[in-house]
Amino acid sequence: MPENEEILRAIQRMNKLLALVAVKGVEKKEAVLSLTRAGYTQAEVASLLDMGVSAVSMIVIRHKEKLEEEKAKKPKKAPKAAATDGDRE
């Protein structure tokens, strides 16, 4: 079993390294959003980026709010008219 634990730790280190490489040179906000989209929890993102969980949470919340505002601003499409028998030939 110790061998399996060593393998698991090595995989976890590689995973952490890959995550850090993926967001290298990216501003914190974009790094947070990229890592959360990749499936990392907010606590994991905070640990990877040396941030507080509350800071990560605020970035995610503000991003969701921004998306909702943008969605609300988009004009809604008019529903398509149903085809009538007169339209078919």
Backbone as ProteinMPNN parsed JSONL, in Angstrom:
{"seq_chain_A": "MPENEEILRAIQRMNKLLALVAVKGVEKKEAVLSLTRAGYTQAEVASLLDMGVSAVSMIVIRHKEKLEEEKAKKPKKAPKAAATDGDRE", "coords_chain_A": {"N_chain_A": [[0.801, -1.214, 0.0], [1.982, 1.318, 0.69], [3.355, 2.005, -1.614], [1.317, 2.656, -3.416], [0.346, 4.967, -2.2], [2.503, 6.662, -2.498], [2.547, 6.91, -5.266], [0.085, 8.162, -5.642], [0.566, 10.629, -4.306], [2.575, 11.627, -5.977], [1.17, 11.961, -8.362], [-0.67, 13.89, -7.529], [1.069, 16.048, -7.045], [2.009, 16.486, -9.648], [-0.372, 17.215, -10.864], [-0.934, 19.6, -9.529], [1.255, 21.125, -10.369], [0.789, 21.234, -13.151], [-1.586, 22.71, -13.148], [-0.662, 25.152, -12.155], [1.131, 25.868, -14.185], [-0.656, 26.186, -16.263], [-1.917, 28.578, -15.653], [0.047, 30.418, -15.491], [1.395, 33.661, -15.621], [-1.037, 34.805, -16.031], [-3.577, 37.066, -15.034], [-4.82, 37.204, -11.652], [-7.649, 37.066, -11.388], [-8.526, 35.924, -13.849], [-7.116, 33.553, -13.665], [-8.315, 32.346, -11.453], [-10.933, 31.971, -12.456], [-10.411, 30.287, -14.645], [-9.332, 27.995, -13.406], [-11.484, 27.208, -11.783], [-13.346, 26.603, -13.736], [-12.074, 24.4, -14.739], [-12.611, 22.556, -12.871], [-11.596, 22.618, -10.293], [-12.033, 23.066, -6.786], [-13.129, 25.918, -4.865], [-11.562, 26.164, -2.59], [-9.305, 24.674, -3.309], [-8.371, 26.206, -5.45], [-7.772, 28.574, -4.117], [-5.673, 27.69, -2.503], [-3.778, 26.902, -4.452], [-3.227, 29.362, -5.689], [-2.367, 30.909, -3.662], [-4.183, 32.472, -2.124], [-6.942, 33.806, -0.228], [-9.834, 31.86, 0.601], [-12.198, 33.284, 0.654], [-11.628, 35.444, -1.012], [-11.363, 34.202, -3.485], [-13.942, 33.213, -3.713], [-15.391, 35.618, -3.901], [-14.521, 36.588, -6.389], [-15.567, 34.638, -8.094], [-18.333, 34.913, -7.567], [-18.805, 37.596, -8.356], [-18.191, 37.373, -11.053], [-20.224, 35.646, -11.935], [-22.43, 37.305, -11.439], [-21.907, 39.354, -13.258], [-22.164, 37.96, -15.679], [-24.897, 37.348, -15.551], [-25.994, 39.928, -15.638], [-25.201, 40.729, -18.215], [-26.599, 38.868, -19.701], [-29.202, 39.629, -19.13], [-29.287, 42.084, -20.4], [-29.219, 41.495, -23.091], [-31.185, 41.571, -26.019], [-34.294, 39.944, -26.208], [-35.205, 37.294, -28.339], [-37.868, 37.311, -30.68], [-40.597, 35.078, -30.522], [-40.871, 32.425, -32.885], [-43.21, 32.438, -35.537], [-45.945, 30.246, -35.698], [-46.309, 27.732, -38.158], [-48.823, 27.859, -40.609], [-51.581, 26.226, -42.297], [-51.922, 27.518, -44.677], [-49.422, 28.377, -45.326], [-48.076, 26.222, -46.263], [-47.312, 24.52, -49.243]], "CA_chain_A": [[0.0, 0.0, 0.0], [2.781, 2.551, 0.672], [3.696, 2.33, -2.992], [0.155, 3.334, -3.982], [0.293, 6.304, -1.615], [3.566, 7.438, -3.146], [2.074, 7.189, -6.623], [-0.98, 9.162, -5.503], [1.199, 11.917, -4.0], [3.281, 12.09, -7.182], [0.132, 12.427, -9.298], [-1.194, 15.143, -6.991], [2.079, 17.081, -7.296], [1.992, 16.775, -11.086], [-1.625, 17.915, -11.131], [-0.747, 20.965, -9.022], [2.207, 21.779, -11.263], [0.103, 21.511, -14.419], [-2.527, 23.802, -12.907], [0.115, 26.385, -12.043], [1.658, 26.18, -15.516], [-1.791, 26.615, -17.084], [-2.322, 29.953, -15.34], [1.248, 31.262, -15.329], [1.352, 34.906, -16.374], [-2.425, 35.242, -16.161], [-3.968, 37.798, -13.833], [-5.458, 36.341, -10.648], [-9.077, 36.874, -11.68], [-8.648, 34.947, -14.933], [-6.601, 32.28, -13.164], [-9.375, 31.78, -10.611], [-12.033, 31.506, -13.307], [-9.936, 29.142, -15.441], [-9.192, 26.804, -12.554], [-12.806, 26.733, -11.357], [-13.94, 25.947, -14.914], [-11.381, 23.115, -14.893], [-13.135, 21.616, -11.889], [-11.018, 22.782, -8.963], [-12.904, 23.715, -5.814], [-12.638, 27.244, -4.49], [-10.491, 25.966, -1.615], [-8.119, 24.239, -4.051], [-7.895, 27.365, -6.203], [-7.164, 29.477, -3.142], [-4.387, 27.109, -2.109], [-2.865, 26.965, -5.594], [-2.878, 30.739, -6.021], [-1.976, 31.582, -2.422], [-5.218, 33.473, -1.854], [-7.956, 33.363, 0.714], [-11.018, 31.259, -0.021], [-13.208, 34.337, 0.494], [-11.26, 36.234, -2.188], [-11.72, 33.378, -4.641], [-15.399, 33.192, -3.745], [-15.874, 36.916, -4.396], [-14.244, 36.65, -7.831], [-16.538, 33.763, -8.756], [-19.655, 35.527, -7.424], [-18.866, 38.792, -9.214], [-18.222, 36.926, -12.448], [-21.582, 35.153, -12.197], [-23.309, 38.473, -11.49], [-21.626, 40.033, -14.522], [-22.778, 37.155, -16.735], [-26.345, 37.516, -15.451], [-26.306, 41.274, -16.124], [-25.048, 40.713, -19.666], [-27.694, 38.067, -20.233], [-30.421, 40.428, -18.987], [-29.223, 43.193, -21.349], [-29.413, 41.019, -24.455], [-32.595, 41.587, -26.435], [-34.869, 38.609, -26.364], [-35.696, 37.024, -29.687], [-39.308, 37.117, -30.772], [-40.893, 33.673, -30.841], [-41.185, 32.164, -34.288], [-44.637, 32.249, -35.803], [-46.276, 28.86, -36.027], [-46.689, 27.537, -39.545], [-50.25, 27.595, -40.829], [-51.819, 25.415, -43.481], [-51.792, 28.385, -45.851], [-48.011, 28.541, -45.639], [-47.575, 25.015, -46.93], [-47.819, 24.324, -50.598]], "C_chain_A": [[0.843, 1.278, 0.0], [3.152, 2.978, -0.741], [2.551, 3.08, -3.668], [0.043, 4.769, -3.464], [1.347, 7.209, -2.241], [3.15, 7.834, -4.559], [1.003, 8.275, -6.589], [-0.393, 10.541, -5.224], [1.923, 12.49, -5.215], [2.282, 12.636, -8.204], [-0.453, 13.756, -8.826], [-0.22, 16.295, -7.221], [2.091, 17.479, -8.766], [0.751, 17.569, -11.458], [-1.512, 19.377, -10.698], [0.179, 21.75, -9.954], [1.543, 22.142, -12.591], [-0.882, 22.666, -14.279], [-1.798, 25.136, -12.839], [0.68, 26.817, -13.394], [0.539, 26.736, -16.397], [-2.168, 28.07, -16.848], [-1.129, 30.886, -15.14], [1.131, 32.495, -16.214], [-0.047, 35.467, -16.578], [-2.795, 35.991, -14.893], [-4.818, 36.906, -12.938], [-6.914, 36.046, -10.973], [-9.263, 35.802, -12.752], [-8.146, 33.578, -14.501], [-7.659, 31.581, -12.318], [-10.478, 31.199, -11.476], [-11.626, 30.296, -14.139], [-9.87, 27.873, -14.605], [-10.541, 26.302, -12.058], [-13.529, 26.07, -12.524], [-13.332, 24.562, -15.124], [-11.796, 22.102, -13.83], [-12.515, 21.692, -10.508], [-12.034, 23.455, -8.044], [-12.308, 25.08, -5.481], [-11.493, 27.137, -3.478], [-9.195, 25.537, -2.317], [-7.512, 25.397, -4.834], [-7.174, 28.332, -5.269], [-5.784, 28.971, -2.733], [-3.361, 27.219, -3.236], [-2.349, 28.378, -5.841], [-2.458, 31.566, -4.806], [-2.895, 32.766, -2.127], [-6.126, 32.937, -0.757], [-9.151, 32.791, -0.03], [-12.077, 32.329, -0.263], [-12.897, 35.209, -0.727], [-11.624, 35.486, -3.468], [-13.238, 33.372, -4.803], [-15.963, 34.492, -4.317], [-15.64, 37.057, -5.894], [-15.277, 35.835, -8.584], [-17.933, 34.387, -8.717], [-19.792, 36.729, -8.349], [-18.905, 38.422, -10.686], [-19.618, 36.418, -12.814], [-22.569, 36.303, -12.309], [-23.141, 39.213, -12.809], [-22.269, 39.281, -15.685], [-24.293, 37.315, -16.738], [-26.776, 38.886, -15.954], [-26.234, 41.328, -17.643], [-26.191, 39.954, -20.318], [-28.997, 38.867, -20.192], [-30.458, 41.569, -19.999], [-29.488, 42.757, -22.78], [-30.886, 41.072, -24.821], [-33.085, 40.165, -26.645], [-35.408, 38.458, -27.776], [-37.205, 36.816, -29.638], [-39.568, 35.653, -31.109], [-41.263, 33.529, -32.312], [-42.677, 31.928, -34.436], [-44.867, 30.801, -36.184], [-46.712, 28.787, -37.484], [-48.176, 27.246, -39.628], [-50.394, 26.78, -42.085], [-51.662, 26.23, -44.753], [-50.344, 28.58, -46.252], [-47.438, 27.343, -46.393], [-48.151, 24.891, -48.317], [-47.369, 23.032, -51.168]], "O_chain_A": [[0.449, 2.251, -0.643], [3.252, 4.17, -1.03], [2.787, 4.033, -4.411], [-0.315, 5.677, -4.214], [1.097, 8.39, -2.481], [3.378, 8.965, -4.988], [1.014, 9.196, -7.406], [-0.808, 11.523, -5.84], [1.888, 13.698, -5.452], [2.534, 13.663, -8.834], [-0.704, 14.647, -9.637], [-0.641, 17.402, -7.557], [2.172, 18.662, -9.094], [0.815, 18.489, -12.274], [-1.944, 20.28, -11.415], [-0.094, 22.905, -10.283], [1.727, 23.251, -13.092], [-1.002, 23.501, -15.175], [-2.258, 26.132, -13.397], [0.7, 28.007, -13.706], [0.765, 27.653, -17.186], [-2.686, 28.727, -17.751], [-1.287, 32.013, -14.671], [0.811, 32.396, -17.399], [-0.215, 36.497, -17.232], [-2.382, 35.607, -13.799], [-5.458, 35.968, -13.411], [-7.364, 34.907, -10.847], [-10.063, 34.881, -12.584], [-8.688, 32.555, -14.92], [-7.875, 30.376, -12.448], [-10.912, 30.067, -11.26], [-12.423, 29.374, -14.315], [-10.3, 26.806, -15.043], [-10.733, 25.093, -11.924], [-14.245, 25.087, -12.333], [-13.997, 23.657, -15.628], [-11.39, 20.941, -13.873], [-12.873, 20.905, -9.632], [-12.802, 24.312, -8.48], [-11.145, 25.359, -5.775], [-10.558, 27.937, -3.514], [-8.111, 25.992, -1.95], [-6.292, 25.553, -4.88], [-6.101, 28.841, -5.592], [-4.838, 29.752, -2.632], [-2.21, 27.587, -2.999], [-1.177, 28.569, -6.164], [-2.223, 32.77, -4.912], [-2.448, 33.892, -1.913], [-6.074, 31.757, -0.409], [-9.443, 33.192, -1.157], [-12.779, 32.288, -1.273], [-13.818, 35.664, -1.405], [-12.134, 36.079, -4.419], [-13.749, 33.511, -5.914], [-16.897, 34.472, -5.118], [-16.492, 37.599, -6.598], [-15.807, 36.285, -9.599], [-18.638, 34.388, -9.726], [-20.795, 36.859, -9.051], [-19.577, 39.082, -11.479], [-20.131, 36.732, -13.889], [-23.448, 36.286, -13.171], [-24.123, 39.651, -13.409], [-22.852, 39.897, -16.576], [-24.908, 37.408, -17.801], [-27.803, 39.007, -16.621], [-27.109, 41.907, -18.287], [-26.691, 40.355, -21.369], [-29.803, 38.789, -21.119], [-31.539, 41.985, -20.417], [-29.933, 43.561, -23.599], [-31.741, 40.669, -24.032], [-32.381, 39.312, -27.184], [-35.994, 39.386, -28.333], [-37.744, 36.233, -28.697], [-38.834, 35.057, -31.898], [-41.891, 34.411, -32.899], [-43.318, 31.309, -33.587], [-44.071, 30.205, -36.911], [-47.403, 29.677, -37.979], [-48.722, 26.487, -38.826], [-49.446, 26.649, -42.86], [-51.305, 25.686, -45.797], [-50.062, 28.914, -47.402], [-46.424, 27.461, -47.081], [-49.339, 25.13, -48.535], [-47.708, 22.709, -52.307]]}, "name": "protein", "num_of_chains": 1, "seq": "MPENEEILRAIQRMNKLLALVAVKGVEKKEAVLSLTRAGYTQAEVASLLDMGVSAVSMIVIRHKEKLEEEKAKKPKKAPKAAATDGDRE"}
